[in-house]
Amino acid sequence: MEDIKKTYQDELLVGVGSPAEILNMCREKVSDSFEKVRKYYFGKKVSDLLDDELAEMMVMDACFILQFIVNLSIGGNLFSNNRLRSRNVALDLVLLENQIPYFVLQEIYDLTLKVSKPETTDLISMLYDLLERVNPFLDKLKLENHSVEKPPYHILGLLHEFYDPNTSDPPNIEAILKVHSDSAVGLHKVGVRFRPNQNMTWPLAMEFEQSTLRMPRVLIDNFFEVVMRNLIAYEQYSYGVKNYVASYAMALDMLDATPADIAKLAESDVLVSNMGSYEKASNMISSICKDVTFLDFYYIECWQKVKNHTDSYWSTNFAVLKRKYFGTIWKAIALFVGIILFAVAVIQFAFRIVDFTEFH
């Protein structure tokens, strides 16, 4: 990748003007912020780098990211046009350990693409195409969902902002609310249906009304696992970052306890699995939440409504009756025929009683 990074850096700088001059300007810009840059990192790897080495690394990585996004949008580059490869690179750029400060990326953007391509709107809009390639949800990200109050910490932080519920305070909970038979199959048995959430005010919203749990549509594959793990790690170890992605992972884990649960959600069009088997998908979802500390649960209100439904005598028994006698068309026909035969038998019995009375 280092050779490719160097090539992309040269491509980006040539488009601006004198490559050597622009490169020096970029390094000087980063050098002015060394103290701020080093505060973004913890550990020996960065602290051991000399200032010149750190500036070179930051500038090269930023240039590579910017030119990679440009190539994604215009095509004509074999490296970017390979769909699987480009998606793998995009995934690599949202790994927590690969982040560079967003303000560094913004400074290099201002010195390069903002000059050579003034028609580009802004950096966040450019990064949108990159993040869409790793977005595990089937509905597209919405630009208006990210925060405009302050810039994100890094690219992973920007992706996290797209899933922000825009609530002022997280829900305060002492313990996770457990619902009786809260797996997908268990809930289905007591009359709960699952449907895609089409009118979402929050990309990860789950809403329960009229015995239907509406959920965001999600693609379960290896990319899903990597993206979720990095978003959750970012939440767990960053000050002031809300745990709504961890809440989603926990809710999904409660619903997807077994391969049969995955099959039920797939049948309901709220989940697509590319894991090869439902068992692999179920095991992967369960592993994501392992050793994660849950302080907030953003679905507490929705889960309370589900619990009220499952605790209701009439809702539960009506669902059992419906499943037992109307689960298939043949069961419904058999019940209908049985009712007709019973009605005929009652009428015949009534006529016999009348005839017997008249005879005597």
Sequence and secondary structure as in RCSB ss.txt:
>XXXX:A:sequence
MEDIKKTYQDELLVGVGSPAEILNMCREKVSDSFEKVRKYYFGKKVSDLLDDELAEMMVMDACFILQFIVNLSIG
GNLFSNNRLRSRNVALDLVLLENQIPYFVLQEIYDLTLKVSKPETTDLISMLYDLLERVNPFLDKLKLENHSVEK
PPYHILGLLHEFYDPNTSDPPNIEAILKVHSDSAVGLHKVGVRFRPNQNMTWPLAMEFEQSTLRMPRVLIDNFFE
VVMRNLIAYEQYSYGVKNYVASYAMALDMLDATPADIAKLAESDVLVSNMGSYEKASNMISSICKDVTFLDFYYI
ECWQKVKNHTDSYWSTNFAVLKRKYFGTIWKAIALFVGIILFAVAVIQFAFRIVDFTEFH
>XXXX:A:secstr
 HHHHHHHHHHHHHTTS HHHHHHHHHHHHHTTHHHHHTT  SHHHHTS HHHHHHHHHHHHHHHHHHHHHHHH 
  HHHHSHHHHHHHHHHTTSGGG   HHHHHHHHHHTHHHH TT   HHHHHHHHHHTT  BSS   GGGS SSS
  SSHHHHHHHHT    SS    SS    TT SHHHHHHTT EEEE  S SSTT  EEETTEEEE  EEESHHHH
HHHHHHHHHHHHSTT   HHHHHHHHHHHH SSHHHHHHHHHTTSEEE SSSHHHHHHHHHHHTTT      TTH
HHHHHHHHHHH HHHHHHHHHHHHHHSSHHHHHHHHHHHHHHHHHHHHHHHHHHHHHHH 
